Amino acid sequence: MMIVAQRIQGTEDLYGDNMRAWNFALTCAAELFNTHAFDMIETPALEQVDTFVHGIGESSDVVRKEMFRVFSGALLENLLSSQSEQHLKPKQRMALRPEGTAGVVRAVVEHNLIPQGASPLKVWYGEAMFRGERPQKGRLRQFHQIGCEWLGADDPCADAECIMMLMEFYTRMGFEPNQLVLHINSMGDQACRPAYRESVRAFIKDHQDQMCPDCLERATINPLRAFDCKNEHCHEIMSDAPLAKDNLCAECKTHYERVKAFLDEAHVAYVEDPTLVRGLDYYTRTVFEIECPQAHVGSIGGGGRYDGLVELEGGRPTCGLGWALGFERMILALQTFGTQPWKTTPACVYVAFTSDAERMYAFNVCAQLRQAGIRTESNYQGRSLKSQFKQADKLGARLCVVIGEHETQNQSVTVRDMQTHEQTEIQLTNLVSQLTAKL
């Protein structure tokens, strides 16, 4: 029996409208990031496990439950026989990237991209990420993120500009401002967060008989992660837990107030959410998240500061901040409102010919049009002229270039408007200029 190859559950093929949407998003990102002086970066999809453990944190669900581990066939056989990976070298312990920041920071440290005294580094990416999610609407095992990282800038203005850049991106993708809700919070820093963590840990222990096993484990590793628990009962209990905003040191309070002042100056609407902690352990001070309530797909993007992450990855103490958005969730949210700007079909020209005698002439016309940057299709299946017109209609061609014996002899073509059916004979030497004007 023949086995039919199928994609893995939780993955999708990007083609047609989905690919057009991804390319549209990348184009919007490239244009926006360029105005803010960000350069593009691409890091390997495969990294050492420690890159993510150091950065994301052992207490995060990403590391504990969702990160795909990767082993070569020979190495896997060795592991199965030894039933342990303790003997493996760091370079043999690999994982597919579950998010973009840790890999970028690793690259910054490895290549010394911010030498002593250098200007801040600004980079952005659009890449596939991988997590062992339970496949459902808006949650895939291979998904795509667009994000940015800004390292070396400690000014609260940078926080505000990062947030403004994310909101502007959504506008360029087709969202209306009233369709999105921006949540912000401050998680404090190394000066004030340790004491706050202890107060939350004590709160969880006082309610341990009502908390889920995951939250009890988080109480030991990182109690702040309990705010992000998906268990409704835990979420209700944590609503009474101590809040970060009441435990910030003077410097963190000032930083947070300045961020809000810049957002107010730019007329960016936001909601202060004192329970917002984000899902990764590296965040400090400013954190933010964007939701589209009417879409019911959860958060569609977010980010914040990670002022200690470069040091955790082995570099000099360097502040940083950034954000990432989930492409698939964003598209689902846009479709809620029927907004799909990427569906605009590029202007297309179809080159038709009456018989094989005109094949070489049509071949040269196609080459000329494509060299001029005009999207061009033709007949490669021996179709009749009537069938070629039908194919041109299906492809959404605006114009059809028709070639017969008369056109070949006169070094011309007949251009047919596929909407009005009007036909005009054009000399070959004027074809590109006249078609460009018509398109």
Secondary structure in CASP SS format (residue, H / E / C, confidence):
PFRMAT SS
TARGET T0000
AUTHOR 0000-0000-0000
METHOD secondary structure of the structure
MODEL  1
M C 1.00
M C 1.00
I C 1.00
V C 1.00
A C 1.00
Q C 1.00
R C 1.00
I C 1.00
Q C 1.00
G C 1.00
T C 1.00
E C 1.00
D C 1.00
L C 1.00
Y C 1.00
G H 1.00
D H 1.00
N H 1.00
M H 1.00
R H 1.00
A H 1.00
W H 1.00
N H 1.00
F H 1.00
A H 1.00
L H 1.00
T H 1.00
C H 1.00
A H 1.00
A H 1.00
E H 1.00
L H 1.00
F H 1.00
N H 1.00
T H 1.00
H C 1.00
A C 1.00
F C 1.00
D E 1.00
M E 1.00
I C 1.00
E C 1.00
T C 1.00
P C 1.00
A C 1.00
L E 1.00
E E 1.00
Q E 1.00
V H 1.00
D H 1.00
T H 1.00
F H 1.00
V H 1.00
H H 1.00
G H 1.00
I H 1.00
G C 1.00
E C 1.00
S C 1.00
S C 1.00
D H 1.00
V H 1.00
V H 1.00
R H 1.00
K H 1.00
E H 1.00
M C 1.00
F C 1.00
R E 1.00
V E 1.00
F C 1.00
S C 1.00
G H 1.00
A H 1.00
L H 1.00
L H 1.00
E H 1.00
N H 1.00
L H 1.00
L H 1.00
S H 1.00
S H 1.00
Q C 1.00
S C 1.00
E C 1.00
Q C 1.00
H C 1.00
L C 1.00
K C 1.00
P H 1.00
K H 1.00
Q H 1.00
R C 1.00
M E 1.00
A E 1.00
L E 1.00
R C 1.00
P C 1.00
E C 1.00
G C 1.00
T H 1.00
A H 1.00
G H 1.00
V H 1.00
V H 1.00
R H 1.00
A H 1.00
V H 1.00
V H 1.00
E H 1.00
H C 1.00
N C 1.00
L C 1.00
I C 1.00
P C 1.00
Q C 1.00
G C 1.00
A C 1.00
S C 1.00
P C 1.00
L E 1.00
K E 1.00
V E 1.00
W E 1.00
Y E 1.00
G E 1.00
E E 1.00
A E 1.00
M E 1.00
F E 1.00
R C 1.00
G C 1.00
E C 1.00
R C 1.00
P C 1.00
Q E 1.00
K C 1.00
G C 1.00
R E 1.00
L C 1.00
R C 1.00
Q E 1.00
F E 1.00
H E 1.00
Q E 1.00
I E 1.00
G E 1.00
C E 1.00
E E 1.00
W E 1.00
L E 1.00
G C 1.00
A C 1.00
D C 1.00
D C 1.00
P H 1.00
C H 1.00
A H 1.00
D H 1.00
A H 1.00
E H 1.00
C H 1.00
I H 1.00
M H 1.00
M H 1.00
L H 1.00
M H 1.00
E H 1.00
F H 1.00
Y H 1.00
T H 1.00
R H 1.00
M H 1.00
G C 1.00
F C 1.00
E C 1.00
P H 1.00
N H 1.00
Q H 1.00
L C 1.00
V E 1.00
L E 1.00
H E 1.00
I E 1.00
N E 1.00
S E 1.00
M C 1.00
G C 1.00
D C 1.00
Q C 1.00
A C 1.00
C C 1.00
R H 1.00
P H 1.00
A H 1.00
Y H 1.00
R H 1.00
E H 1.00
S H 1.00
V H 1.00
R H 1.00
A H 1.00
F H 1.00
I H 1.00
K H 1.00
D H 1.00
H C 1.00
Q H 1.00
D H 1.00
Q H 1.00
M C 1.00
C C 1.00
P H 1.00
D H 1.00
C H 1.00
L H 1.00
E H 1.00
R H 1.00
A H 1.00
T H 1.00
I H 1.00
N C 1.00
P H 1.00
L H 1.00
R H 1.00
A H 1.00
F H 1.00
D H 1.00
C C 1.00
K C 1.00
N C 1.00
E H 1.00
H H 1.00
C H 1.00
H H 1.00
E H 1.00
I H 1.00
M H 1.00
S C 1.00
D C 1.00
A C 1.00
P C 1.00
L C 1.00
A H 1.00
K H 1.00
D H 1.00
N C 1.00
L C 1.00
C C 1.00
A H 1.00
E H 1.00
C H 1.00
K H 1.00
T H 1.00
H H 1.00
Y H 1.00
E H 1.00
R H 1.00
V H 1.00
K H 1.00
A H 1.00
F H 1.00
L H 1.00
D H 1.00
E H 1.00
A C 1.00
H C 1.00
V C 1.00
A C 1.00
Y C 1.00
V E 1.00
E E 1.00
D C 1.00
P C 1.00
T C 1.00
L C 1.00
V C 1.00
R C 1.00
G C 1.00
L C 1.00
D C 1.00
Y C 1.00
Y C 1.00
T E 1.00
R E 1.00
T E 1.00
V E 1.00
F E 1.00
E E 1.00
I E 1.00
E E 1.00
C C 1.00
P H 1.00
Q H 1.00
A H 1.00
H C 1.00
V C 1.00
G C 1.00
S E 1.00
I E 1.00
G E 1.00
G E 1.00
G E 1.00
G E 1.00
R E 1.00
Y C 1.00
D C 1.00
G C 1.00
L H 1.00
V H 1.00
E H 1.00
L H 1.00
E C 1.00
G C 1.00
G C 1.00
R C 1.00
P C 1.00
T C 1.00
C C 1.00
G E 1.00
L E 1.00
G E 1.00
W E 1.00
A E 1.00
L E 1.00
G E 1.00
F H 1.00
E H 1.00
R H 1.00
M H 1.00
I H 1.00
L H 1.00
A H 1.00
L H 1.00
Q H 1.00
T H 1.00
F C 1.00
G C 1.00
T C 1.00
Q C 1.00
P H 1.00
W H 1.00
K H 1.00
T C 1.00
T C 1.00
P C 1.00
A C 1.00
C E 1.00
V E 1.00
Y E 1.00
V E 1.00
A E 1.00
F E 1.00
T C 1.00
S C 1.00
D H 1.00
A H 1.00
E H 1.00
R H 1.00
M H 1.00
Y H 1.00
A H 1.00
F H 1.00
N H 1.00
V H 1.00
C H 1.00
A H 1.00
Q H 1.00
L H 1.00
R H 1.00
Q H 1.00
A C 1.00
G C 1.00
I C 1.00
R E 1.00
T E 1.00
E E 1.00
S E 1.00
N C 1.00
Y C 1.00
Q C 1.00
G C 1.00
R C 1.00
S C 1.00
L H 1.00
K H 1.00
S H 1.00
Q H 1.00
F H 1.00
K H 1.00
Q H 1.00
A H 1.00
D H 1.00
K H 1.00
L C 1.00
G C 1.00
A C 1.00
R C 1.00
L E 1.00
C E 1.00
V E 1.00
V E 1.00
I E 1.00
G C 1.00
E H 1.00
H H 1.00
E H 1.00
T H 1.00
Q H 1.00
N H 1.00
Q C 1.00
S E 1.00
V E 1.00
T E 1.00
V E 1.00
R E 1.00
D E 1.00
M C 1.00
Q C 1.00
T C 1.00
H C 1.00
E C 1.00
Q E 1.00
T E 1.00
E E 1.00
I E 1.00
Q E 1.00
L H 1.00
T H 1.00
N H 1.00
L H 1.00
V H 1.00
S H 1.00
Q H 1.00
L H 1.00
T H 1.00
A H 1.00
K H 1.00
L C 1.00
END
